[in-house]
Structure formats: C-alpha cells, structure tokens
Amino acid sequence: MSTPPSSAPEILAFGEAMTMLVAEHPGELAEVERFQRRIAGADTNVAIGLSRLGLHVGWLSRVGTDSFGTYLRRTLEAEGLDCRHLNIDPEHPTGLVFKERAQGGADPRVEYFRRGSAASHLAPADAEGVDFSALRHLHATGIPPALSASCRELAETMLERARAAGASLSFDPNLRPSLWNSEDEMRDTLNALAARTDWVLPGLAEGRLLTGRDTPEAIADFYLERGVKAVIIKLGPEGSYYRGHLDGGLESLTMPGVPVAEVVDTVGAGDGFAVGVISALLDGHSPRDALRRGNLIGSLAVQVIGDVEGLPDRAHLNTLESLAE
C-alpha cells in the first residue's frame, strides 16, 4: 500500500465507490454460484486511471464500517489515491453491485444494492476539509447528483468552490435514469451542472437525450452556448468528436476509433476515454492528441473483464503512444 503525499491532492474526484462481485462464468445472475471481488464506480475508474499516470489524485466519499468499506479503502490506496477525504459512516452500509460475465462484447447485466448507502448520504459538510487552493483539476459526473438531494448539494458545492479557486473542471454525465424521479429532472439538473464546468464529455446517446439535439456539432453547441470551453463526445467504436474554443476561435474535429480484435466487456470504456482526454489536456496536449489518447485508453478498457484492469500506467501509455505515431 502506497503512502499518500503530505501535500493536498492536485486532482480530486468524488462520488460512490462500490464493491463489485463479478460472475466467474457467463449466465444469468440467478444461476451464478461464484463471483470475483472488484471495485466499481465511474468516478473511481477515472480517479484510478489518472493516478496510474502519475497524478496526485484525491478521492472524496463515504464508506460504511463494514468489510466492504475497508476493502474499498485499501484498494484505492493501493492504486495510489489519496483517501484523506474518504470518511467512515457508522450508520450506513457500503454499496454493492453484482455483474454478469459478458459474452461476445454485449453489455453485461448489473444489479445494484446501493439504496441508503453511506455514499448516498454525502453532503456539503464532506467538502469542508478540502484544500481547494491546492486543486488543479476537479472531475465530476452525473452520478452523485442522482443519489440524493444532499449528494446533489455536495456536487454543486464542489463545482462552485473548485471554480472559485481557479481549478479546471470536467464533467461526464454518466446517465443513470433509474436513479432519478423523472427524465426532466435528470436533464435539467445535469445540464445546469455541466454548464458550470470547462470540459463536458457525454456519449452521443447521452448528449441527444440531454440536449434534444441530434448531431455531435449541435450537441456541442448546446453546451458551448452556456459557457463551456470544450465538448468532447464519445462515438463508441467510431471514435470521438471535439468542439471547443481554442486560440480565440472555434475548433472542431473527429478522431476515428482504435480497432479492437475482441471486445470483452464494454463497461468502463467511457471512463477510460475520460482518463485519456483529461490527462492529455492537463499535460498540455492539443485537442487532437487528447482525442487520440482517449480513444486509445478506451480501446484498452473494452479488452478486459474488469472496469480498471485495462487502464495503463505512464510507461505503458508512453510505449503505446510511440507505437501509434
């Protein structure tokens, strides 16, 4: 287990990490007898990916006093995450998720046991100990605002304080319609949050649902009109699209996807893409290079069973990028 630096994290993510139990063999969950334990959560997938690339990443959340919470903390710290803002909630349990073993590249079925979890009770008070002055970047998703009213308040607080401190902000909608009271509430809430960030990273279907617009260009313009600096849209196997303000002008470009011989599990591909784009932009690379890295890491994520097993460290990434040149 690595020891976190004494300095405050330069990158921060927040939300719910869950213990995930993945079926050892394909088939309906009702028939599965053996599972492998892993970690799950879109927010933690991105945090882990950025940490593997050598960034000092902090994780803000809550876990229960149960063994699953202990497992999550140990796993995240072993990945190099700074967990000084991971609080223990003695009154609520750690969330769980069960996942089928995917076959033939199909999306695996998942079943969540997260209602009333420790993380769903996150609130603005959980951000009181954060040193926002040390923050370089904040990554947010649409999942925490869907968990509870207090989580939504925390998301608003995190974005407001990070922006006031001068940090850059990224937002991935990560739509979870079943967690919302209505589609209208989901759309209005997430669009309002997205408009307070710099980089918005929806999937094409997500963008269509949230904006009511059809093309990548029109979806991007929806957010650019509301003050966002850049919109990066995931197009699945077809690649990705960028539209944003650069050097006083508006730049648009599309980058084809990276061919994959065999798709094992698509869960986590969008998070891998986010890791690539965010890290490249933080490294000072061009939008074109950011799309290229996002597509590359996204392609690695679909070739493994787990959500984070395909995320590379910096040395591996450097090798892959040099081979792709």
Contacts in CASP RR format, 6 or more apart in sequence:
PFRMAT RR
TARGET T0000
AUTHOR 0000-0000-0000
METHOD contacts of the structure
MODEL  1
MSTPPSSAPEILAFGEAMTMLVAEHPGELAEVERFQRRIAGADTNVAIGL
SRLGLHVGWLSRVGTDSFGTYLRRTLEAEGLDCRHLNIDPEHPTGLVFKE
RAQGGADPRVEYFRRGSAASHLAPADAEGVDFSALRHLHATGIPPALSAS
CRELAETMLERARAAGASLSFDPNLRPSLWNSEDEMRDTLNALAARTDWV
LPGLAEGRLLTGRDTPEAIADFYLERGVKAVIIKLGPEGSYYRGHLDGGL
ESLTMPGVPVAEVVDTVGAGDGFAVGVISALLDGHSPRDALRRGNLIGSL
AVQVIGDVEGLPDRAHLNTLESLAE
1 74 0 8 1.000
1 77 0 8 1.000
1 78 0 8 1.000
2 77 0 8 1.000
2 78 0 8 1.000
2 80 0 8 1.000
4 56 0 8 1.000
4 77 0 8 1.000
4 80 0 8 1.000
4 81 0 8 1.000
4 82 0 8 1.000
4 83 0 8 1.000
4 84 0 8 1.000
5 56 0 8 1.000
5 82 0 8 1.000
7 56 0 8 1.000
7 134 0 8 1.000
8 130 0 8 1.000
8 131 0 8 1.000
8 134 0 8 1.000
8 135 0 8 1.000
9 56 0 8 1.000
9 57 0 8 1.000
9 58 0 8 1.000
9 82 0 8 1.000
9 134 0 8 1.000
9 135 0 8 1.000
10 55 0 8 1.000
10 56 0 8 1.000
10 57 0 8 1.000
10 134 0 8 1.000
10 135 0 8 1.000
10 136 0 8 1.000
10 137 0 8 1.000
11 47 0 8 1.000
11 50 0 8 1.000
11 55 0 8 1.000
11 56 0 8 1.000
11 57 0 8 1.000
11 58 0 8 1.000
11 135 0 8 1.000
11 136 0 8 1.000
11 137 0 8 1.000
11 138 0 8 1.000
11 139 0 8 1.000
11 282 0 8 1.000
12 57 0 8 1.000
12 58 0 8 1.000
12 59 0 8 1.000
12 60 0 8 1.000
12 85 0 8 1.000
12 130 0 8 1.000
12 135 0 8 1.000
12 137 0 8 1.000
12 138 0 8 1.000
12 139 0 8 1.000
12 158 0 8 1.000
12 162 0 8 1.000
13 43 0 8 1.000
13 44 0 8 1.000
13 46 0 8 1.000
13 47 0 8 1.000
13 50 0 8 1.000
13 57 0 8 1.000
13 58 0 8 1.000
13 59 0 8 1.000
13 60 0 8 1.000
13 138 0 8 1.000
13 139 0 8 1.000
13 140 0 8 1.000
14 43 0 8 1.000
14 59 0 8 1.000
14 60 0 8 1.000
14 61 0 8 1.000
14 85 0 8 1.000
14 122 0 8 1.000
14 140 0 8 1.000
14 144 0 8 1.000
14 154 0 8 1.000
14 155 0 8 1.000
14 158 0 8 1.000
15 43 0 8 1.000
15 44 0 8 1.000
15 60 0 8 1.000
15 61 0 8 1.000
15 119 0 8 1.000
15 122 0 8 1.000
15 141 0 8 1.000
15 143 0 8 1.000
15 144 0 8 1.000
15 147 0 8 1.000
15 151 0 8 1.000
16 41 0 8 1.000
16 43 0 8 1.000
16 61 0 8 1.000
16 95 0 8 1.000
16 114 0 8 1.000
16 117 0 8 1.000
16 119 0 8 1.000
16 120 0 8 1.000
16 122 0 8 1.000
16 143 0 8 1.000
16 144 0 8 1.000
16 147 0 8 1.000
17 39 0 8 1.000
17 40 0 8 1.000
17 41 0 8 1.000
17 43 0 8 1.000
17 44 0 8 1.000
17 59 0 8 1.000
17 61 0 8 1.000
17 63 0 8 1.000
17 72 0 8 1.000
17 76 0 8 1.000
17 119 0 8 1.000
18 39 0 8 1.000
18 40 0 8 1.000
18 41 0 8 1.000
18 72 0 8 1.000
18 94 0 8 1.000
18 95 0 8 1.000
18 96 0 8 1.000
18 97 0 8 1.000
18 112 0 8 1.000
18 114 0 8 1.000
18 117 0 8 1.000
19 37 0 8 1.000
19 38 0 8 1.000
19 39 0 8 1.000
19 40 0 8 1.000
19 68 0 8 1.000
19 69 0 8 1.000
19 71 0 8 1.000
19 72 0 8 1.000
19 94 0 8 1.000
19 95 0 8 1.000
19 96 0 8 1.000
19 97 0 8 1.000
20 37 0 8 1.000
20 38 0 8 1.000
20 39 0 8 1.000
20 40 0 8 1.000
20 41 0 8 1.000
20 96 0 8 1.000
20 97 0 8 1.000
20 98 0 8 1.000
20 99 0 8 1.000
20 307 0 8 1.000
21 35 0 8 1.000
21 36 0 8 1.000
21 37 0 8 1.000
21 38 0 8 1.000
21 96 0 8 1.000
21 97 0 8 1.000
21 98 0 8 1.000
21 99 0 8 1.000
22 35 0 8 1.000
22 36 0 8 1.000
22 37 0 8 1.000
22 38 0 8 1.000
22 98 0 8 1.000
22 99 0 8 1.000
22 101 0 8 1.000
22 305 0 8 1.000
22 306 0 8 1.000
23 29 0 8 1.000
23 32 0 8 1.000
23 34 0 8 1.000
23 35 0 8 1.000
23 98 0 8 1.000
23 99 0 8 1.000
23 100 0 8 1.000
23 101 0 8 1.000
24 32 0 8 1.000
24 34 0 8 1.000
24 35 0 8 1.000
24 36 0 8 1.000
24 101 0 8 1.000
25 32 0 8 1.000
25 34 0 8 1.000
25 101 0 8 1.000
26 100 0 8 1.000
26 101 0 8 1.000
26 102 0 8 1.000
26 103 0 8 1.000
27 100 0 8 1.000
27 101 0 8 1.000
28 100 0 8 1.000
29 98 0 8 1.000
29 100 0 8 1.000
29 109 0 8 1.000
29 111 0 8 1.000
32 100 0 8 1.000
32 101 0 8 1.000
35 98 0 8 1.000
37 71 0 8 1.000
38 306 0 8 1.000
38 307 0 8 1.000
39 48 0 8 1.000
39 71 0 8 1.000
39 72 0 8 1.000
39 75 0 8 1.000
39 76 0 8 1.000
39 307 0 8 1.000
39 308 0 8 1.000
40 97 0 8 1.000
40 99 0 8 1.000
40 307 0 8 1.000
41 143 0 8 1.000
41 307 0 8 1.000
42 141 0 8 1.000
42 143 0 8 1.000
42 172 0 8 1.000
42 174 0 8 1.000
42 268 0 8 1.000
42 271 0 8 1.000
43 139 0 8 1.000
43 141 0 8 1.000
43 143 0 8 1.000
43 144 0 8 1.000
44 59 0 8 1.000
44 76 0 8 1.000
44 81 0 8 1.000
44 308 0 8 1.000
45 268 0 8 1.000
45 271 0 8 1.000
45 272 0 8 1.000
45 275 0 8 1.000
45 307 0 8 1.000
45 308 0 8 1.000
45 311 0 8 1.000
46 139 0 8 1.000
46 141 0 8 1.000
46 172 0 8 1.000
46 271 0 8 1.000
46 272 0 8 1.000
46 274 0 8 1.000
46 275 0 8 1.000
46 278 0 8 1.000
47 57 0 8 1.000
47 58 0 8 1.000
47 59 0 8 1.000
47 76 0 8 1.000
47 81 0 8 1.000
47 139 0 8 1.000
48 57 0 8 1.000
48 76 0 8 1.000
48 79 0 8 1.000
48 81 0 8 1.000
48 308 0 8 1.000
48 311 0 8 1.000
49 272 0 8 1.000
49 275 0 8 1.000
49 279 0 8 1.000
49 308 0 8 1.000
49 311 0 8 1.000
50 57 0 8 1.000
50 139 0 8 1.000
50 275 0 8 1.000
50 278 0 8 1.000
50 279 0 8 1.000
51 57 0 8 1.000
51 79 0 8 1.000
51 80 0 8 1.000
51 81 0 8 1.000
52 79 0 8 1.000
52 311 0 8 1.000
52 312 0 8 1.000
52 313 0 8 1.000
52 314 0 8 1.000
53 275 0 8 1.000
53 279 0 8 1.000
53 312 0 8 1.000
53 313 0 8 1.000
53 314 0 8 1.000
53 317 0 8 1.000
54 313 0 8 1.000
54 314 0 8 1.000
55 279 0 8 1.000
55 282 0 8 1.000
56 82 0 8 1.000
57 80 0 8 1.000
57 81 0 8 1.000
57 82 0 8 1.000
58 81 0 8 1.000
58 82 0 8 1.000
58 83 0 8 1.000
58 84 0 8 1.000
58 85 0 8 1.000
59 76 0 8 1.000
59 81 0 8 1.000
59 82 0 8 1.000
59 83 0 8 1.000
59 85 0 8 1.000
59 86 0 8 1.000
60 85 0 8 1.000
60 86 0 8 1.000
60 122 0 8 1.000
60 126 0 8 1.000
60 127 0 8 1.000
60 130 0 8 1.000
60 158 0 8 1.000
61 85 0 8 1.000
61 86 0 8 1.000
61 87 0 8 1.000
61 119 0 8 1.000
61 122 0 8 1.000
62 86 0 8 1.000
62 87 0 8 1.000
62 88 0 8 1.000
62 89 0 8 1.000
62 92 0 8 1.000
62 118 0 8 1.000
62 119 0 8 1.000
62 121 0 8 1.000
62 122 0 8 1.000
62 126 0 8 1.000
63 69 0 8 1.000
63 70 0 8 1.000
63 72 0 8 1.000
63 73 0 8 1.000
63 86 0 8 1.000
63 87 0 8 1.000
63 88 0 8 1.000
63 89 0 8 1.000
63 94 0 8 1.000
63 118 0 8 1.000
63 119 0 8 1.000
64 88 0 8 1.000
64 89 0 8 1.000
64 90 0 8 1.000
64 92 0 8 1.000
64 93 0 8 1.000
64 94 0 8 1.000
64 118 0 8 1.000
65 88 0 8 1.000
65 89 0 8 1.000
65 90 0 8 1.000
66 93 0 8 1.000
66 94 0 8 1.000
68 93 0 8 1.000
68 94 0 8 1.000
68 95 0 8 1.000
68 96 0 8 1.000
69 94 0 8 1.000
72 94 0 8 1.000
73 83 0 8 1.000
73 86 0 8 1.000
76 83 0 8 1.000
76 86 0 8 1.000
77 83 0 8 1.000
79 308 0 8 1.000
85 126 0 8 1.000
85 129 0 8 1.000
85 130 0 8 1.000
87 126 0 8 1.000
88 118 0 8 1.000
89 118 0 8 1.000
89 121 0 8 1.000
91 121 0 8 1.000
92 116 0 8 1.000
92 117 0 8 1.000
92 118 0 8 1.000
92 120 0 8 1.000
92 121 0 8 1.000
93 116 0 8 1.000
93 117 0 8 1.000
93 118 0 8 1.000
94 117 0 8 1.000
94 118 0 8 1.000
94 119 0 8 1.000
95 112 0 8 1.000
95 113 0 8 1.000
95 114 0 8 1.000
95 117 0 8 1.000
95 118 0 8 1.000
95 119 0 8 1.000
96 112 0 8 1.000
96 113 0 8 1.000
96 114 0 8 1.000
97 110 0 8 1.000
97 111 0 8 1.000
97 112 0 8 1.000
97 113 0 8 1.000
97 114 0 8 1.000
98 110 0 8 1.000
98 111 0 8 1.000
98 113 0 8 1.000
99 108 0 8 1.000
99 109 0 8 1.000
99 110 0 8 1.000
99 111 0 8 1.000
99 267 0 8 1.000
100 108 0 8 1.000
100 109 0 8 1.000
100 110 0 8 1.000
101 108 0 8 1.000
101 305 0 8 1.000
102 108 0 8 1.000
102 264 0 8 1.000
102 265 0 8 1.000
102 266 0 8 1.000
102 267 0 8 1.000
102 305 0 8 1.000
104 263 0 8 1.000
104 264 0 8 1.000
105 263 0 8 1.000
105 264 0 8 1.000
105 265 0 8 1.000
105 266 0 8 1.000
105 302 0 8 1.000
107 266 0 8 1.000
107 267 0 8 1.000
108 265 0 8 1.000
108 267 0 8 1.000
110 267 0 8 1.000
114 120 0 8 1.000
114 147 0 8 1.000
117 147 0 8 1.000
119 147 0 8 1.000
119 151 0 8 1.000
120 147 0 8 1.000
120 148 0 8 1.000
120 151 0 8 1.000
121 148 0 8 1.000
121 150 0 8 1.000
121 151 0 8 1.000
122 144 0 8 1.000
122 147 0 8 1.000
122 148 0 8 1.000
122 150 0 8 1.000
122 151 0 8 1.000
122 154 0 8 1.000
123 150 0 8 1.000
123 151 0 8 1.000
123 153 0 8 1.000
123 154 0 8 1.000
124 150 0 8 1.000
124 153 0 8 1.000
124 154 0 8 1.000
124 157 0 8 1.000
126 154 0 8 1.000
127 154 0 8 1.000
127 157 0 8 1.000
127 158 0 8 1.000
127 161 0 8 1.000
130 161 0 8 1.000
132 161 0 8 1.000
132 162 0 8 1.000
132 164 0 8 1.000
132 165 0 8 1.000
132 167 0 8 1.000
133 165 0 8 1.000
135 162 0 8 1.000
135 165 0 8 1.000
135 166 0 8 1.000
135 167 0 8 1.000
136 167 0 8 1.000
136 168 0 8 1.000
136 282 0 8 1.000
137 167 0 8 1.000
137 168 0 8 1.000
137 169 0 8 1.000
137 170 0 8 1.000
137 278 0 8 1.000
137 282 0 8 1.000
138 158 0 8 1.000
138 159 0 8 1.000
138 162 0 8 1.000
138 167 0 8 1.000
138 168 0 8 1.000
138 169 0 8 1.000
138 170 0 8 1.000
139 169 0 8 1.000
139 170 0 8 1.000
139 171 0 8 1.000
139 172 0 8 1.000
139 274 0 8 1.000
139 278 0 8 1.000
140 155 0 8 1.000
140 158 0 8 1.000
140 159 0 8 1.000
140 169 0 8 1.000
140 170 0 8 1.000
140 171 0 8 1.000
140 172 0 8 1.000
140 193 0 8 1.000
140 197 0 8 1.000
141 171 0 8 1.000
141 172 0 8 1.000
141 173 0 8 1.000
141 174 0 8 1.000
142 155 0 8 1.000
142 171 0 8 1.000
142 172 0 8 1.000
142 173 0 8 1.000
142 174 0 8 1.000
142 175 0 8 1.000
142 176 0 8 1.000
142 190 0 8 1.000
142 193 0 8 1.000
143 174 0 8 1.000
143 176 0 8 1.000
143 179 0 8 1.000
144 151 0 8 1.000
144 152 0 8 1.000
144 154 0 8 1.000
144 155 0 8 1.000
145 151 0 8 1.000
145 152 0 8 1.000
145 155 0 8 1.000
145 189 0 8 1.000
145 190 0 8 1.000
145 193 0 8 1.000
146 176 0 8 1.000
146 179 0 8 1.000
146 180 0 8 1.000
146 186 0 8 1.000
147 179 0 8 1.000
152 189 0 8 1.000
155 193 0 8 1.000
156 193 0 8 1.000
159 169 0 8 1.000
159 193 0 8 1.000
159 196 0 8 1.000
159 197 0 8 1.000
160 196 0 8 1.000
162 169 0 8 1.000
163 169 0 8 1.000
163 196 0 8 1.000
168 198 0 8 1.000
168 199 0 8 1.000
168 281 0 8 1.000
168 282 0 8 1.000
169 196 0 8 1.000
169 197 0 8 1.000
169 198 0 8 1.000
169 199 0 8 1.000
170 197 0 8 1.000
170 198 0 8 1.000
170 199 0 8 1.000
170 200 0 8 1.000
170 201 0 8 1.000
170 274 0 8 1.000
170 277 0 8 1.000
170 278 0 8 1.000
171 193 0 8 1.000
171 194 0 8 1.000
171 197 0 8 1.000
171 199 0 8 1.000
171 200 0 8 1.000
171 201 0 8 1.000
172 200 0 8 1.000
172 201 0 8 1.000
172 202 0 8 1.000
172 270 0 8 1.000
172 271 0 8 1.000
172 274 0 8 1.000
173 190 0 8 1.000
173 194 0 8 1.000
173 200 0 8 1.000
173 201 0 8 1.000
173 202 0 8 1.000
173 203 0 8 1.000
173 206 0 8 1.000
173 207 0 8 1.000
173 210 0 8 1.000
175 186 0 8 1.000
175 190 0 8 1.000
175 206 0 8 1.000
175 209 0 8 1.000
175 210 0 8 1.000
177 183 0 8 1.000
177 186 0 8 1.000
180 186 0 8 1.000
183 209 0 8 1.000
187 209 0 8 1.000
187 210 0 8 1.000
190 210 0 8 1.000
191 210 0 8 1.000
191 211 0 8 1.000
191 223 0 8 1.000
191 226 0 8 1.000
194 200 0 8 1.000
194 210 0 8 1.000
194 223 0 8 1.000
194 226 0 8 1.000
194 228 0 8 1.000
195 223 0 8 1.000
195 226 0 8 1.000
195 227 0 8 1.000
195 228 0 8 1.000
197 228 0 8 1.000
198 228 0 8 1.000
198 229 0 8 1.000
198 230 0 8 1.000
199 228 0 8 1.000
199 229 0 8 1.000
199 230 0 8 1.000
199 231 0 8 1.000
199 232 0 8 1.000
199 277 0 8 1.000
199 278 0 8 1.000
199 281 0 8 1.000
200 223 0 8 1.000
200 228 0 8 1.000
200 230 0 8 1.000
200 231 0 8 1.000
200 232 0 8 1.000
201 231 0 8 1.000
201 232 0 8 1.000
201 233 0 8 1.000
201 234 0 8 1.000
201 273 0 8 1.000
201 274 0 8 1.000
201 277 0 8 1.000
202 210 0 8 1.000
202 219 0 8 1.000
202 231 0 8 1.000
202 233 0 8 1.000
202 234 0 8 1.000
203 233 0 8 1.000
203 234 0 8 1.000
203 235 0 8 1.000
203 236 0 8 1.000
203 270 0 8 1.000
204 216 0 8 1.000
204 219 0 8 1.000
204 233 0 8 1.000
204 234 0 8 1.000
204 235 0 8 1.000
204 236 0 8 1.000
207 213 0 8 1.000
207 219 0 8 1.000
207 233 0 8 1.000
208 214 0 8 1.000
208 219 0 8 1.000
210 219 0 8 1.000
211 218 0 8 1.000
211 219 0 8 1.000
211 222 0 8 1.000
211 223 0 8 1.000
212 222 0 8 1.000
213 219 0 8 1.000
213 221 0 8 1.000
213 222 0 8 1.000
216 233 0 8 1.000
216 235 0 8 1.000
216 241 0 8 1.000
216 243 0 8 1.000
216 254 0 8 1.000
217 241 0 8 1.000
217 243 0 8 1.000
217 252 0 8 1.000
219 231 0 8 1.000
219 233 0 8 1.000
220 231 0 8 1.000
220 233 0 8 1.000
220 241 0 8 1.000
220 243 0 8 1.000
220 244 0 8 1.000
220 252 0 8 1.000
221 243 0 8 1.000
223 231 0 8 1.000
224 231 0 8 1.000
224 243 0 8 1.000
224 244 0 8 1.000
224 245 0 8 1.000
224 250 0 8 1.000
229 244 0 8 1.000
229 245 0 8 1.000
230 242 0 8 1.000
230 243 0 8 1.000
230 244 0 8 1.000
230 245 0 8 1.000
230 246 0 8 1.000
230 287 0 8 1.000
231 242 0 8 1.000
231 243 0 8 1.000
231 244 0 8 1.000
232 240 0 8 1.000
232 241 0 8 1.000
232 242 0 8 1.000
232 277 0 8 1.000
232 287 0 8 1.000
232 290 0 8 1.000
232 291 0 8 1.000
233 240 0 8 1.000
233 241 0 8 1.000
233 242 0 8 1.000
234 240 0 8 1.000
234 270 0 8 1.000
234 273 0 8 1.000
235 241 0 8 1.000
235 254 0 8 1.000
235 257 0 8 1.000
236 257 0 8 1.000
236 269 0 8 1.000
237 257 0 8 1.000
237 260 0 8 1.000
238 256 0 8 1.000
238 257 0 8 1.000
239 254 0 8 1.000
239 255 0 8 1.000
239 256 0 8 1.000
239 257 0 8 1.000
239 258 0 8 1.000
239 291 0 8 1.000
239 295 0 8 1.000
240 254 0 8 1.000
240 255 0 8 1.000
240 257 0 8 1.000
240 273 0 8 1.000
240 277 0 8 1.000
240 291 0 8 1.000
240 294 0 8 1.000
240 295 0 8 1.000
241 252 0 8 1.000
241 253 0 8 1.000
241 254 0 8 1.000
241 255 0 8 1.000
241 291 0 8 1.000
242 251 0 8 1.000
242 252 0 8 1.000
242 253 0 8 1.000
242 254 0 8 1.000
242 255 0 8 1.000
242 287 0 8 1.000
242 288 0 8 1.000
242 290 0 8 1.000
242 291 0 8 1.000
243 250 0 8 1.000
243 251 0 8 1.000
243 252 0 8 1.000
244 250 0 8 1.000
244 251 0 8 1.000
244 252 0 8 1.000
244 287 0 8 1.000
245 251 0 8 1.000
246 287 0 8 1.000
251 287 0 8 1.000
253 287 0 8 1.000
253 288 0 8 1.000
253 291 0 8 1.000
255 288 0 8 1.000
255 291 0 8 1.000
255 292 0 8 1.000
255 295 0 8 1.000
256 295 0 8 1.000
257 295 0 8 1.000
257 299 0 8 1.000
258 295 0 8 1.000
258 296 0 8 1.000
258 298 0 8 1.000
258 299 0 8 1.000
259 299 0 8 1.000
260 299 0 8 1.000
260 302 0 8 1.000
260 303 0 8 1.000
262 303 0 8 1.000
263 302 0 8 1.000
263 303 0 8 1.000
264 302 0 8 1.000
264 303 0 8 1.000
264 304 0 8 1.000
264 305 0 8 1.000
265 302 0 8 1.000
265 304 0 8 1.000
265 305 0 8 1.000
265 306 0 8 1.000
266 302 0 8 1.000
267 306 0 8 1.000
267 307 0 8 1.000
268 298 0 8 1.000
268 301 0 8 1.000
268 302 0 8 1.000
268 306 0 8 1.000
268 307 0 8 1.000
268 308 0 8 1.000
269 298 0 8 1.000
269 299 0 8 1.000
269 301 0 8 1.000
269 302 0 8 1.000
270 298 0 8 1.000
270 301 0 8 1.000
271 301 0 8 1.000
271 307 0 8 1.000
272 294 0 8 1.000
272 297 0 8 1.000
272 298 0 8 1.000
272 300 0 8 1.000
272 301 0 8 1.000
272 311 0 8 1.000
273 294 0 8 1.000
273 295 0 8 1.000
273 297 0 8 1.000
273 298 0 8 1.000
273 301 0 8 1.000
274 294 0 8 1.000
275 294 0 8 1.000
275 297 0 8 1.000
275 311 0 8 1.000
276 290 0 8 1.000
276 293 0 8 1.000
276 294 0 8 1.000
276 296 0 8 1.000
276 297 0 8 1.000
276 298 0 8 1.000
277 290 0 8 1.000
277 291 0 8 1.000
277 293 0 8 1.000
277 294 0 8 1.000
279 293 0 8 1.000
280 289 0 8 1.000
280 290 0 8 1.000
280 292 0 8 1.000
280 293 0 8 1.000
280 294 0 8 1.000
281 287 0 8 1.000
281 290 0 8 1.000
285 293 0 8 1.000
292 321 0 8 1.000
292 324 0 8 1.000
293 317 0 8 1.000
293 321 0 8 1.000
296 317 0 8 1.000
296 320 0 8 1.000
296 321 0 8 1.000
296 324 0 8 1.000
297 311 0 8 1.000
297 312 0 8 1.000
297 317 0 8 1.000
300 310 0 8 1.000
300 311 0 8 1.000
300 312 0 8 1.000
300 320 0 8 1.000
301 307 0 8 1.000
301 310 0 8 1.000
301 311 0 8 1.000
303 310 0 8 1.000
304 310 0 8 1.000
312 320 0 8 1.000
END
